[in-house]
Amino acid sequence: MATTIRPPSSVLTRLVRAGTALALGLAFLAPVPAGASAAAVTRGRPAAAGYGWPVAPFFRQHPVRGFFGDPRIGLTPNGMAHFFHFGIDVSCPNGTPVYATIDGRVVRKSFRPETVSVVADDGRTELQYWHIEPAVRAGQRVTAYRTVVGHVLAPWEHVHLAEVRDGRYVNPLRAGALRPFADWTRPTLRELRVERDGRTVATLGPGRVDLVMEAYDATPLPVPGRWAGKPLTPALLRWRLVGSDEHALTAWQTAVDVRATIPSNDLYDSVFARWTRQNKAARVGRYRFYLAHGLDASRLARGRYQVEVEASDIRGNAVRSSFALVLGPAV
């Protein structure tokens, strides 16, 4: 029988995984405090610092069909590429006007003709608006919520919003950035598999194996049309090993963390397991994360264990579940 471990049907969870996959002997992550409470959805300007949505109404939450850190797989001039989604996809009809959401100046880059970037006056913050027909020119001064920077191009049905802070992509949905954004859902932990070279291991014995978690998040507002109901990446995924006596054998370890920023694309194959696929208009994606990549099972005594997994979203909504793990003959 294949080593496929499912949680109780009543358990819901959300996972995300960032950084190199960790074996038992590597660095541990201390428990993560719950995230800040979500901002209320209002029609007026946010009370705190941040910026509004790039499509009207600016201070009312819109559906998001792609999260920061989602898997992206596609053909490029240099061949097939795997990378982490470096922004969020705000769902809207083709032709929708897209507005600047900060004051600043326009930067146009020739190799991204469908993209407009606005650099703030402090020089540290840049907001990028992708998949649009530009309506501004390089060097032009723009005003937040007044200047139309472009219109959404067909067939994208969304504007990709990316934020660069001090030269690094950061999560637009983090606290204090894009507002208002409320999330009252929790991620889903679908199943845990024990694998070797992408194949399920029937009996867990000595040798190196991978612990692979299939997990999903969901947008709090329904996405219309062809992209409805498709999975998203959790903001944080972590795990620990627990003995049969319910005593924790390891501290919490991080599988992925995209609450603030994303890992280097060089780490993609250490975060997303084989058979991961991204969402397409006519196909639902599959998000598979390495909890441990190359775990040395020979370091564990035969017996029963629990793999405790916790997934949470950008607002700290979390779910936790335990999965049975048996090393050697059942005892």
Summary of the structure (lengths in Angstrom):
residues: 331
radius of gyration: 21.2
end to end distance: 16.6
largest distance: 70.9
contacts: 1106
relative contact order: 0.26
helix: 4%
strand: 40%
